[in-house]
Amino acid sequence: MKFYHLLIILYVGIIFSSFLILFFGNDGYFTFLELKDHREVLLSNIEELKKKNVELQQKIQMLKTNPQVIRILARKLGYYDPEENMIVLKGDFSFNNHYEVGNIVKNMRTRPDKDIFLRIIGFSLSLFIIVLIILVRQRKKYDH
C-alpha cells in the first residue's frame, strides 16, 4: 500500500514538473509567445530594409544619370566649379544627410536553462509531499 502511495505522489510530481516546463521552460508556451513577437519585429524590419534598399537603388541610379544630383552632392562635400563663388555663413547650419539603414534589431538574449530549475521544483514538491504523508502517518501511529 505504501508503495502505491509513493508511486502516485511521484506521478503527481512528474506531471506537475511537466506542466511547469510546458509553460515556463526554455521551450515552453511563454517563450514561444516571446519568439513569435520577436519574429514579427524582424519581419517588419525586413520590410523596412527592402523599402530603404529601393530608395538607395533609386539614388544610385540618379547619381549615375543626373549630373545635377552629382553637382549638389559634390557641393555638400566641399567641391565647387571654378567659376562658382562660395559664401561662408557663420553659425550652425549642419545638415544630417546620413543614410539610415533601418531599425537594427538585436538578437534576443539567451537565458539560462530554466528547465532544470523547474524539474527541481516539481520533484522537490513531490518529495515534500512524501515526507509530509510519512510524518502524518507517524503521528497517527503515536496518537493511537
C-alpha positions in Angstrom: 0.0 0.0 0.0 2.8 2.4 0.8 4.5 1.7 -2.5 1.3 2.7 -4.4 1.1 5.9 -2.4 4.7 6.7 -3.2 4.1 5.9 -6.9 1.1 8.2 -7.0 3.0 11.0 -5.4 5.9 10.6 -7.8 3.5 10.5 -10.7 1.9 13.7 -9.5 5.3 15.3 -9.1 6.3 14.3 -12.6 3.0 15.7 -14.0 3.5 18.9 -12.0 7.0 19.4 -13.2 6.0 18.6 -16.8 3.3 21.3 -16.7 5.9 23.8 -15.2 8.3 23.0 -18.1 5.5 23.1 -20.7 4.5 26.7 -19.7 7.6 28.2 -18.2 10.5 26.2 -19.6 13.0 27.3 -22.3 10.9 25.7 -25.0 7.6 26.5 -23.2 4.5 28.4 -24.2 5.6 31.7 -22.9 8.9 31.5 -24.6 7.0 30.6 -27.8 5.0 33.8 -27.5 8.1 35.9 -27.0 9.7 34.3 -30.1 6.5 35.0 -32.1 6.6 38.7 -31.1 10.3 38.9 -32.0 9.6 37.2 -35.3 7.0 40.0 -36.1 9.6 42.7 -35.3 12.1 41.0 -37.6 9.6 40.7 -40.4 8.7 44.3 -40.2 12.4 45.3 -40.1 12.9 43.2 -43.3 10.1 45.2 -45.0 11.6 48.5 -43.9 15.0 47.4 -45.2 13.5 46.4 -48.5 11.9 49.8 -48.9 15.2 51.5 -47.9 17.0 49.3 -50.4 14.7 50.5 -53.2 15.3 54.1 -52.2 19.0 53.6 -52.2 18.9 51.9 -55.6 16.9 54.9 -57.0 19.6 57.3 -55.5 22.3 55.3 -57.1 20.5 55.4 -60.5 20.1 59.2 -60.1 23.8 59.6 -59.3 24.6 57.6 -62.5 22.4 59.5 -64.8 21.7 63.0 -63.4 24.6 65.5 -63.4 22.7 68.0 -61.3 22.4 65.5 -58.4 26.2 64.9 -58.7 26.8 68.6 -58.5 24.6 69.1 -55.5 26.3 66.2 -53.6 29.7 67.5 -54.6 28.9 70.9 -53.2 27.9 69.3 -49.9 31.3 67.6 -49.8 33.0 71.0 -50.5 33.7 70.6 -54.2 32.8 73.6 -56.4 33.2 74.5 -60.1 36.0 77.0 -60.7 33.5 79.7 -61.8 31.4 79.3 -58.6 31.9 81.5 -55.6 31.5 80.2 -52.1 29.8 82.3 -49.4 30.6 81.3 -45.8 27.9 81.9 -43.2 28.8 81.9 -39.5 26.6 79.8 -37.2 25.5 76.2 -37.1 23.9 75.2 -40.4 24.7 71.5 -40.2 22.7 69.1 -42.3 22.1 65.5 -41.4 22.4 63.5 -44.6 23.3 60.3 -43.1 21.8 57.2 -44.6 19.6 55.3 -42.3 19.7 51.5 -42.8 16.5 50.9 -40.9 16.0 49.6 -37.4 18.7 47.5 -36.0 17.2 44.6 -34.2 19.5 42.8 -31.8 19.3 39.1 -31.2 17.2 38.0 -28.2 19.3 37.5 -25.1 19.9 33.9 -24.3 18.5 33.0 -20.9 19.9 30.4 -18.5 18.3 26.9 -18.7 15.1 27.1 -16.7 14.0 23.5 -17.3 16.4 22.2 -14.6 15.1 24.6 -12.1 11.5 23.7 -12.8 12.3 20.0 -12.6 13.9 20.5 -9.2 10.8 22.4 -8.0 8.5 19.6 -9.3 10.5 16.8 -7.7 11.1 18.7 -4.5 7.4 19.3 -4.2 6.7 15.6 -4.6 9.4 14.7 -2.0 7.9 17.3 0.4 4.5 15.7 0.0 6.0 12.2 0.6 7.8 13.4 3.8 4.6 15.2 4.9 2.5 12.0 4.4 5.1 9.9 6.3 5.1 12.4 9.2 1.3 12.4 9.3 1.1 8.6 9.4 3.8 8.5 12.1 1.8 11.0 14.2 -1.4 8.9 13.7 0.5 5.8 14.9 1.7 7.5 18.1 -1.8 9.0 18.7 -3.4 5.6 18.8 
